[in-house]
Amino acid sequence: MPINEIVLNGQSLTIEQVHHIAFAKPKNTQVKICDKALVKMKEARAYVHSIVEKGDPVYGINTGFGALSNMHIKKEQLATLQINLIRSHCTGTGRPFSREITRAIMVLRANCLISGFSGIQPEIVQLLVDFINNDIIPIVPEKGSVGASGDLAPLSHIALALIGEGEVIYDGKHVSSAFAIDQISKAPAVLGPKDGLALINGTAVMAALGACAVVEAENIMKTADISAIMTLDGVKGTSRAYHRGITMLKPHPGQIECCNNLNNLLEGSEIKDSHDDCGKVQDPYSLRCVPQVHGACRQTLKHAREVISIELNSVTDNPLIFLEEDDVVSGGNFHGEALAFAMDYLAMGVAEICNICERRIEKMMNPTFSDLPAFLTKNSGLNSGLMIAHVTAAALTSENKYLCHPASVDSIPTSTDKEDHVSMGVTSGRKLHEVIDNAKTVLGIELLCNTQAMDFQRPLKSSPAIEAVHKLIRKHVPPIEEDRIFYKDMENIKKLISSTEITQAASEHIKELF
């Protein structure tokens, strides 16, 4: 069995597996459908055919859709019904989702369909898996879903690719999906009863955005703890507020994790030990209240992880086939309210990391507080130093505030008021990813500043963990002797954050990084 093979069974997919598949190098990770799931799908498909033969109207199989669900469709028109559904629902707009998000969407839709409650042809799900394994990436516009009745528009663009009428990226080129399917020696999907609806009626887009965001946000939370300690040592702040006894009197799980991280990261710092008797009693909140603020941000992450983990292995199609009960039931599992709430909440947590981070940056700019050169530059006046890098951090921090207006509290009726309450979950997810990207940049700016601040504390050194991070950054960003083009430095550090090299460097020198 290949080392990087992940078997889908509809029940045990994890957030980390979704992220791994999404970001895997082309053809480096293979996805497989488990044998038991194939059996379930075949049984459910046979049930769909039995409904067609009986002729009784069942939503989504031999009726119209949405507000047209009272329209009975003739048996000989059922294939056309499904094709028309896909074509008419391809109304997405805006720039395409990234390769990574699109791969995550496909694996989540496949994981839902193999549960055996949808009645789709197993061959179609296998073709979806073939797309993943051969790195065929459908062009899926980001905008057009309201997060209920499934992510209809974006998922339709994937379904359009499966039937050979869409557009994809294959082997680095923008080509027709029919061409890409032919290149892997497969044939386009031929839709029958229920197939089109099963492909598009679910929360895969929202859940994909959420799953990838959770992994990214977890990295941000850990990086923020590291950066906070680097800033603390850079300005010779006091660590007394990180006394574990204080946190245990307010024992929120996130606060406990953060407090442990801060103390572990700081252990062995010469800078810390050098000013134990300086008389400084309290630092500003952005340094003193790191356990409380970072800890609260971690709580948003815990909630998002819980909700999204459940959604990954949920059946979100409609209608659903219950073979043991000999029944087909219409419901609302396609509604993305839980995901939308969780992603809006997580966006707030990541944005608050930015908020407190920006305040720490300001403290390093201000010689009145830090006793460091203004804007962390020698010969200030002739050199502006990191003055405008801080302005960029302030701009992105402020932008996050309006991005945190919750999309989930909005709703707009569609389909002649049949679909009269929607979640706006995809909007929540898209905003969350913008907030995450801004947070990486702001953290990168703090790390650009605090590595410079630590240089001013030489020959004193920080802890082994922090010195390892400092050394890593200095491989890519030299000390600032005079003004230069700083956006390149910012991008280099942002890449280190995204690759998790920052957290890995620190982790090698402490017991555990929570």
Number of C-alpha atoms within 10 A of each C-alpha: 4 8 8 14 13 18 15 23 21 22 15 14 20 16 21 14 16 26 21 18 25 24 16 16 10 15 14 14 20 19 19 14 19 14 11 12 19 20 15 18 23 18 15 24 22 14 19 24 16 11 16 18 10 8 15 12 18 19 21 24 30 26 20 20 16 16 13 13 16 13 13 16 18 13 14 8 12 21 19 13 25 23 21 12 18 25 17 10 19 21 16 19 14 10 11 16 21 16 18 19 25 27 26 27 26 25 26 27 29 24 26 28 28 29 23 25 24 29 28 26 25 23 14 22 26 18 19 22 24 18 25 23 18 19 23 28 27 31 25 27 20 20 18 19 25 24 28 25 25 30 26 28 26 30 32 26 25 27 29 24 27 26 21 20 17 21 23 27 17 20 13 10 9 14 17 18 27 19 17 27 24 12 12 12 8 12 16 19 21 16 22 19 26 26 27 28 28 27 30 28 25 31 32 32 30 28 31 29 28 33 30 23 27 25 17 20 26 17 18 25 22 21 24 26 25 25 27 24 24 28 26 25 26 25 23 23 22 21 20 13 18 21 14 15 10 14 20 13 8 11 14 16 16 22 23 20 19 28 26 20 22 22 16 18 26 23 17 16 18 16 23 21 14 12 13 14 7 9 8 11 10 13 17 12 13 20 24 18 15 24 28 21 21 26 24 20 25 27 18 22 26 17 16 25 23 11 18 24 19 16 25 27 19 20 23 27 28 25 24 22 21 15 14 6 7 8 10 19 11 13 13 15 21 23 25 29 19 15 28 27 23 25 39 25 24 31 32 23 26 29 26 20 28 30 22 21 27 26 20 23 29 22 20 28 24 16 15 11 13 18 13 20 18 21 25 26 23 17 14 14 10 10 17 17 25 23 17 12 20 21 14 16 26 20 14 21 26 15 15 25 16 11 21 21 15 20 20 24 13 12 14 12 12 15 11 10 11 12 14 12 18 22 25 28 35 32 23 29 29 19 23 28 22 15 28 24 18 21 28 28 22 28 26 25 27 30 27 28 27 26 26 23 27 23 16 16 16 10 10 14 19 26 22 20 24 27 19 19 22 24 13 17 21 15 8 13 18 12 13 18 13 13 15 13 7 17 12 12 17 21 15 16 27 23 15 17 22 16 13 16 17 25 23 16 19 24 20 13 18 17 10 12 21 15
